[in-house]
Each structure stands twice: as structure tokens, then as C-alpha cells.
């Protein structure tokens, strides 16, 4: 019953309408495909438990751009987090998350 949203500079991110950003509903992680100057600011994760009707807001995490052009060590890889076993009723839909990370 947990869901994850992110707040950017006190405004809720609408990642459904954004092809550069993705929020994993499995882990709550926010991924940005290509950081732009407009992405600089504070990001805060909000975890909501719909059954308990409660939300918890984490601490803000600042995002800054490096001016030296150094990307650091980050080799390209495919991030896959499939459960060991996935059960689904016949005719139902299953959502699996798989995406690429890298520079």
C-alpha cells in the first residue's frame, strides 16, 4: 500500500508528463535521464501509506550541477529489479521495471 512521490522546490513533480524523470514505485528512487540547469534545487521524497492514510516526508536533498565537467565513474548498466517469482491471475496485467543507467 505504499506509493512514492517527489517534491521539487515545494512543488509536486508530475513525472507522468515528463520523459526525462522516472519514480520507481518499487523502491521510491527518482531517476533523471539528462540533468539540465532547470533541475537544480531541492528534492524531497514523500511516502504515502494509503491503508493507514498517512504520509511521511523525507529530508530535502539538494541537486547541484558540477562546473568542472567531471562526470565521475559511472559505467552504463541495465538496472533490473524483478521479484524472484511474480504471480498474476490469468488476464490481469503485471508491471515490471527495467531501465538503463549510464553516461
C-alpha positions as CSV (number, residue, x, y, z in Angstrom):
1,X,0.0,0.0,0.0
2,X,3.0,2.4,-0.3
3,X,3.3,5.0,-3.0
4,X,6.1,7.4,-3.7
5,X,6.1,11.0,-5.0
6,X,8.8,13.6,-5.1
7,X,8.6,17.4,-4.4
8,X,10.9,19.7,-6.2
9,X,11.3,23.2,-4.6
10,X,8.0,22.8,-2.8
11,X,6.1,21.7,-6.0
12,X,5.0,18.1,-6.6
13,X,6.8,16.6,-9.6
14,X,4.5,15.4,-12.3
15,X,6.7,12.7,-13.7
16,X,3.9,11.1,-15.7
17,X,4.2,14.1,-18.1
18,X,8.0,14.1,-18.1
19,X,10.0,11.8,-20.3
20,X,13.3,12.6,-18.5
21,X,12.3,11.7,-15.0
22,X,11.0,8.4,-13.5
23,X,9.9,7.5,-10.0
24,X,10.2,3.8,-9.2
25,X,7.1,2.6,-7.3
26,X,9.2,-0.4,-6.2
27,X,12.0,1.5,-4.5
28,X,10.9,5.1,-4.4
29,X,14.0,6.2,-6.2
30,X,13.9,9.2,-8.5
31,X,15.9,8.9,-11.8
32,X,16.7,11.8,-14.1
33,X,17.8,10.8,-17.6
34,X,19.5,14.0,-18.5
35,X,20.1,16.7,-15.9
36,X,19.5,20.2,-17.1
37,X,20.1,23.6,-15.3
38,X,16.4,23.8,-14.5
39,X,16.7,20.6,-12.4
40,X,18.9,22.4,-9.8
41,X,17.1,22.7,-6.5
42,X,15.8,20.6,-3.5
43,X,14.1,17.3,-3.9
44,X,12.0,15.7,-1.2
45,X,10.5,12.2,-1.2
46,X,7.0,11.7,0.2
47,X,6.0,8.1,1.1
48,X,2.2,7.6,1.4
49,X,0.5,4.6,3.0
50,X,-3.0,4.6,1.6
51,X,-4.3,2.0,4.0
52,X,-3.1,4.0,7.1
53,X,-4.0,7.3,5.3
54,X,-0.6,8.7,6.4
55,X,2.3,10.4,4.5
56,X,5.9,10.9,5.6
57,X,8.1,13.5,4.1
58,X,11.9,12.9,4.0
59,X,14.6,15.5,4.3
60,X,15.3,17.7,1.3
61,X,18.2,16.6,-1.0
62,X,19.9,19.3,-3.0
63,X,20.9,18.8,-6.6
64,X,23.7,21.0,-7.9
65,X,25.5,21.0,-11.3
66,X,29.2,20.5,-11.4
67,X,31.1,23.3,-13.2
68,X,34.2,21.2,-13.8
69,X,32.6,18.9,-16.3
70,X,33.7,15.7,-14.4
71,X,31.1,13.0,-14.6
72,X,32.8,10.6,-12.2
73,X,32.9,6.8,-12.6
74,X,29.5,5.5,-13.7
75,X,29.6,2.7,-16.1
76,X,26.5,2.0,-18.2
77,X,24.4,-0.8,-16.9
78,X,20.9,-2.2,-17.1
79,X,19.0,-1.9,-13.7
80,X,16.6,-4.8,-13.3
81,X,14.7,-5.5,-10.1
82,X,12.3,-8.3,-10.8
83,X,10.9,-10.3,-7.9
84,X,12.1,-13.9,-7.8
85,X,8.5,-15.0,-8.5
86,X,5.7,-12.9,-9.8
87,X,2.1,-14.2,-9.5
88,X,-0.7,-12.9,-11.7
89,X,-4.3,-14.0,-12.4
90,X,-5.0,-15.0,-16.0
91,X,-6.0,-12.0,-17.9
92,X,-4.6,-9.5,-15.4
93,X,-1.7,-7.0,-16.0
94,X,1.7,-7.1,-14.4
95,X,4.1,-4.1,-14.4
96,X,7.9,-4.8,-14.3
97,X,10.5,-2.1,-14.1
98,X,13.7,-2.3,-16.2
99,X,15.7,0.7,-17.4
100,X,19.2,1.7,-18.4
101,X,21.6,3.8,-16.3
102,X,24.9,5.3,-17.6
103,X,26.5,8.3,-19.1
